[in-house]
Amino acid sequence: MTAILEARGITRSFGPIEVLHGVDFDLVPGEIHALIGENGAGKSTTMKILGGYLQPTKGELLLDGRPVTFADQREAEAAGILMIHQEFNLALQLTVEENLFLGREKRRGPFLDTRAMRAEAREWLSRLDCHVDPQTRVSDLSVPNRQMVEIARALGRNARVLIMDEPTAVLTGRETDVLLDQIARLKAQGAAILYTSHKLDEIARIADRVTVLRDGSHITTRPAAGFTEHAMAEAMVGRELSDLFPDRPDPGDDVVLEVENLTVPGHVRDASFKLRRGEVLGFAGLVGAGRTELMEGIVGLRPATGRVTVNGAPLRSGSVRAAREAGLVYLTEDRKEKGLLLGKSLTENLTLLALDRFGRLFIDKSAEEKALTTAFSEFDIRAKDRTMTAGSLSGGNQQKLLLAKTMLAEPQIVIIDEPTRGIDIGTKQQIYDFIAALAAQGKSVIVVSSELPEVIGLSSRVVVMGRGHIAGELSGSEITEDAILRRAMGVGELTGASA
């Protein structure tokens, strides 16, 4: 079948650095073509070239068999090529309906046809089983609902080619199922779909063909049938993958963190648990269970009542500084909005939590550069050059930078919220090894994750939350997906939450 959109010998350079090396790629109607690779492999650059956001340095694009040049994404969209970004491309201060029709508003004479736009917005959102009021300001939406709005905007434009960059990274399992059903419907209508995800089970489930990129080069394109998740992972990283999860260190007996009857108004009530020295403690639960809010309450990012003690000493409530001085730090799930200053340099981001180590009146720039060199080595941060901004790094390297920034404060207790969201399998393995190494060094780690295999593979114990309270605790052979889900949904036998 003739391709709608084809890339031939696409090369892209940023300054003297070539990041794509002669990539060939095509999208045909009625097919889902998956593009996979590690962070930094060139996936986003390829997608942005196909979607008109970047120009190739060499090579050409063909639309319906004819050479084409898109000056920008508007020209690509006019040709029926739309892209759903991993980073939201929404105007936060506008409403949902205003975002959905931004730049193509419906009018009745000289006036906006608000009624028609609102009705159409409700229809698009209902197709995604998203029950958001179109008049809601986007800044007031949860991260998953923002993603649904981004997807709804693309679905409403009847794209010939739909480019989807990690569309399910922040979605629940139910929301993912709804989206994949919509993608199948678009495929049946003859759309060509480019789909990229680090969730290889999704790729195996929906893709017709799979293309693998590694270090900016095309490795293989092959039918998805028979291309196992393990084989995909090995093609991405270029090496044999051993067991994904490292051995769990045995925790000590000392309790380093104790939370008693902590309540975060509107989110969590009477949560109690203990964390031991050298332990990896997992927190599982459905989205909305209150896991993130509980962690933010513990470290002082949200108002909370109850008692938190670190190494036997009470922790002052509502003070992030007090938590950090006690050796307790929190890595946010939202590295782009809350974890990093994307417009600032790598050095500025790295040293932000530990500035007192680099001078008082004046910052010791030489010491900062040495710290960055060490972080590059210890955390395998890969950057085109040291002067780039944090926002220019791939998602996996941003997460490594956030880890390096946090560890520079020399904490003893580390809370990591969604440690591998939107990260490729090779980088996941690195982060898993890093978490295990922290525990082996005697540090204590809390891992909050929506990926059950991750919680099970890393944790000595798992605390399950449901509807704002702790629904149970599992250890050893008790830790299974079935047991976690039963407690998260309130249908399993509850166990004590203290140890």
N, C-alpha and C positions, 0 to 999 in steps of 0.2 A: 504494500500500500504506500502511496506517495506521502512523504512527510509533509506536515503543515509547516514545521519549523525545523531547520537543520543548521548545525554549526560545522564548518569545515576548517580544520587546522587552526582553531582559535588559540591565539597566544595573547597573554596580557602581562604587561610590565607596569610596575609602580616605581618610577625613577629607574635606577639601574637594576632593579630586582625583578626578575621574571617569575611570576607566580603561577601562570598557566602555560603549558608547553605543548602546543599543537593538538588541542583536544578536538575530537570528532564526536558529534552527538546529534541525535534526531528524535523528533516527537511526531508520532503518527496518530491520526484520529481513532478514537475508540480504544485507546491503550493507556495504561498507567505505567509510566517509565520511572523507576526509582533511581535516584542518584545518591550513592553512599560513599563514605570516606571519613577518615579521622578529621578532627578539627584542624583547619589549616591545609586541608587537602586540595582546596580550590572549588568546593561546591558552591559557596555563596558567590564567588566571583563569576563562575559559569552561569549561575542563575541570573545574576544582575546583567550580564551581557545579553542573555536571551530576552530579558525583560526590558531592555532599553535603558537601564540605569547606568551602564558602563559601556564604553566602546572598546572593541578588541584592538590590540596593538597590531596584530597580524591575523590573517584568516578572514573568513566571510560568513555571514548569515544568509540563509535562503528561506524565503517565505513562499510557500506553494511552488517551490522549484526555481524561483527567481531571486537573484541577489537583492538584498535590502539593507538599508542602513537606518537605524532608529536614532534620531537626534537626542531623544530623551524618552522617559517612560510614557509620556502622553502619546507620542507617536506609536509606541508599541501597543498601548491600550486601544488606540483607534483602530489598530489592525486586529484586535481581539485577543491580545496577549496580556494577561493580568498576573500579578505576583502577590501572594500573601506572605508578608515578611515575618521572620522570627521575632524581630524587634517591632513592636506595634507602631503602625504608621497612622495613628489616630490623633485628633485634636482633643486634648483632655478636657478643655473648658467648654466644648460644645456638647450638645445632647447626642444620643445615639442616632436619632433620625437625621440630625444635621450632618453627622459624620457619614452616614450611609449615602447621602445625596450631595455631599460637598463637591462643588464644581459642576454639577449637572442637576441642579434643582428643578423641580417641576413648577410650572407657573400657570396661572389662570389670568390671562391678560397681563397687566403690569405687576400683579401680586403673586407671592408664593402660594402654591396650592398645598398648604400644610396638611389638610385632611387627606389628600391623595397620598402624599409622602408618608404620613403616619400609618395609613392602612397598608401600604406596600412594605414598609419597614416591619410591621407586625407579621406579615406573611413570610418575609424572608427569615425572620428570627424563628417563627414557628416551625419552619422546615428543619431547623437545627434543634428543635425542642428546647429553645432558649426563651424563657419567659421574662425577659427584661422589658421594662416599660420604655418605649422609644423616646419618651421625654426625659429620661434619666441622663444626667450629666455623666460623661464617660469617666471622669475622675473619681466618681463615686462607685464605680463598678469594681468587682473582684477581678483578679488577673484572668481566671478562666473565662469570665463573661466578656472581658475586653477582647480575648481571642475570638470568641464567637461572633462579636460584632465585626471584627476584621474579616472573618470568613464570610459572614452574611453579605458584606459589601461586595466581595468578589462574586459570590453566587448570584447576586442580583444583576450582574452585568453581562450574563450569557457569553462567557468567554469561549473562544475557540481553543485557546491554550491557557491552562491554569497552572501556574508555577507555585508550589506550596513548600515553604521553608519551615520545617519543624512545626507543623500546624497543631500537633497534639502534645507538645512539650509541657503545657500547663493545664491540660484537660484531664478530667477524671475518666475512669474506664467507661462509664455510661456515655459521657459526652463524646469520647473517642468513637464509640460504636455508632453513634448518631452521625458523626462527621464521615466516617468511612462508608456508611450507607449512602450519604449524599454524593460522595465521590464516585461510588459505583453507578449511581443514577446519571451523573454527568458523563461518565464513560459510555454508558448505554446510549446516550444522546449524541455521541460522536465527538466529544471533546477530547483533546490530547492533554494528558495530565503528567506534569513532572512533579514527583513527590520525593522529598528528602526527609529522612528521620534517622535518629540514632536508635530507635526502637526496632530492632531487626525482626521481631515477631510481627510487627505491622507490615514491614516490607514483604515478608513471606506470605502474609495473608492477602494483600491486595495487588501486588505488582505483577505485571505481565513480563517486563524485562527489567534487568538491573544493570546499571553501569557503576563501576568502581573507579574512583580517583584516588591517587596516592601521590602526595608531594607535587601536586599540580599536573600530574601526567595521567593519561588514560590507561588503566590497567586491563579492564575487560568489560565487555558488554555481552550478556548472555540471558537466555530465558530464566525467569524466576523459578519455574518448575524444576525441582531437583537441586536448586542452589540453596543448601541448608544454611541456617543462621550461623553455624560454626564456620562453614566455608566462607560465608560473606565476611565474617569478622577477620579471618586469617588473610583474606584478600585485601582487606582494608589496611591492616597493620603490617603485612608483608612478612609475617613470622608465625610460627606455630604458637597457638595460644594454649597455655597450660590452664589449670583451674583458675577461674576468674577471681575467686575470693581467697585471700591468704588464710593461714591458720589463725585461729583466735587465741590470743594470749590468755592465760589464766589470771583472773583478777585477784587482787589481794583481799584482805578482810577489812581493812580500814575504810570507813565511810567518809568520803571527802565532801559530799553534797547531800543535804537532807532537805526535802521540801515537805512542809506540813500544812495541810488544809489551805492551800493557796487558791484564792479566788480572783479571777480577772473578770470584772463586771461585764456582763453581756456575752462572755465567751467560755469561761472555765469556772467550775465550782468545786471547792474542797479537794483539790488534787494533792496527793501525798505519794512520795517515792524516795528511794535512796540510790545513790551512785557510789560505787566502790573505786578504790585506787586501782588503776590499770584495767578498768572495765570499759567495754564498748556496750552501751545501753541503747537499744533501739526503741523508737517511738513510732507506732503504727496507728492507722485509723483512716476513716474515710475523710475526704476533703470536707472541711467545715467542722471537724470534730474538736478543734481547739488546740491542736498541737503547737502550731506556731505562736498563738496568743499566749499559751502557757510559758513557752520559752522566753518570749519577750517580757512577760511579767516577772519571771525569775531574775533576768539581768537588768531590770529597771527601765525597759523601753515602754512598758504599759503600766498604768496604775494597778496595784494588786494588794490584796490583804492576805494575811497568813504569815508563815514563818519560813525563812530560808537560812540555813546555816552552811558555812563553808569551813571545813576542817574544825567543826565544833563551835565556831564563832558566828554570832548572828550577822546577817548581811542587811545593811541599811536598805530599806525599800525605796524604789523609785530612783536609784542612783546608778547609772551606767559606770561612772567613774569608780564608785565603791566596789562594784562587781569586778572591774578590771584590776583594781588594786588588790583584790582578794584572789586574783589568779583565775577569774572566770570570764570567758569571752564567748561571743555568739557570732556565728557566720550566717548572715541572712540568706533566705531562699531567693531573694531578688537582688542579685549582684549588680544589675544594671542601674536600678533606681536607688538602692539603699546601701549597696556594698562598696561600689567604686565611684570615683569621680571620672566619668568617661572622657571628659574634655581635658583632663590633666595628664601629666606625664606618668610614666611607670614609676619613677623614683618618688614623686610626690604621693602617689597612691600607696606605695610600699611602706613609707616611713610615717604615715599619718598617725597611726595609733601609738607610735613610740618616739615622737619628736623629741622628748626630753633626753633621749639617748644621743641625739645628734646636735646638741647645743642648746643654750638658753636664749641669749640675746640674738645670736646669729646661728644659722644652720651650717653645719660642717658638710659642705657639698661633697668633699672627697670621701668622707665616711659614708654618705648616702650612696655614692657610686659603688663603693666596695660592698655595701649591703645588697645593692641590686645585682652585682656580679655573683654574690653568694646565693641569692634567691634564684637566679637563672640556673645555677648549677644544682642546687638542692631540690628545686621543684620542677626542673626541666621546663622552664618557661621559654617558649619559642617566639621570638619577635624578629621582624625584618630588620629593625634597628632600635637602639636603646632610646632614641629621642621620640619615638612614636607615642601617641596617647593611648590610654587604657582602652578607649572605645574602639581602637583600630585592631585590637587583638581578637583572635577567634574566641568563641565561647569557652572552650576548654582552657585556653591560656588565661582568660580572664579569671576563671575559677582558681587556677593555680596561683595567680597574682593575689587574689583575695585570701587564699590560704597562707601565702608567704607573708602578707601584711599582718594577718592575725597572729601568726606564730612569732613574728618579730617582737610582740609584746610579752613573750615568754610565759604564756598561761599554763596553768596546771589542769584546768578543766575547760574543755572545748565543746561547745554545742554547735553542731553543723546541721543546718536545715536544708534539705534537698541537695545533698553534696554533688550529685552528678546529673542534675536536670539539664537536658539539652547538650549532653557531652558524649563524645564517641566512645566506643568500647575500649579502645586502647588507653585513652586518658582515664576512663573509669577505673581500669585495672591499676593505674598509677595511684589514683586517689584512694582506692581500697588499700593498697599496700602502705600508703602514707598513714591512714587511720590506724591500721594494725601496728605500724611502727610506733606511733604515739603511745598506744596502750602498752606496748612492750617496754617503752621507756618509763613507765609508771604514771603517765598522764591518763586522765579519764576523759572519755568521749561519749557524748550523747548524739546519736544520729537520728534525725527526723527525716523520714522518707515515705513517699507514696508508692515506691516500687517494693513490693513484698519480697522478691528474691534478694534485693539489696539488704533489707532489714534482717532477713533470715540468715543471709550469708555472712554478715558482719558481726552480729550481736551475740553476746553471752546470755543476755536476758532481753525480753521485749515487753514494754509497757504498751497496752492497747487503750486508745481513747475512743470514746463514742459520745456524741452529743454533749460535749463540754465537761465530761467527767472521765475518770480513769475506770475503764470497764474490766480490766483484768491484767494479770502479769503472767508471762510464760517464760520457762527456762528449759534448757537441755532439749530432750526429745519432744517436749510439749510444743516447741516452736514450729508450727506448720502454717501454711497459707489458710487451710480450713479453720484452724483454731483461732487465728488472728481475725479472719473475716466474721466468724460467728460472734466473737466478743465485740467487734467494731459495730456490728449490726444489732447487737443486743439479743442474740438468740443462743448464746453459749453460756455454759456455767461460769459464773464469775469466780475469780480467784482473788486472794488477798493482794493488795497493791504495795505492801511493805515487805521488806526482806529482813 
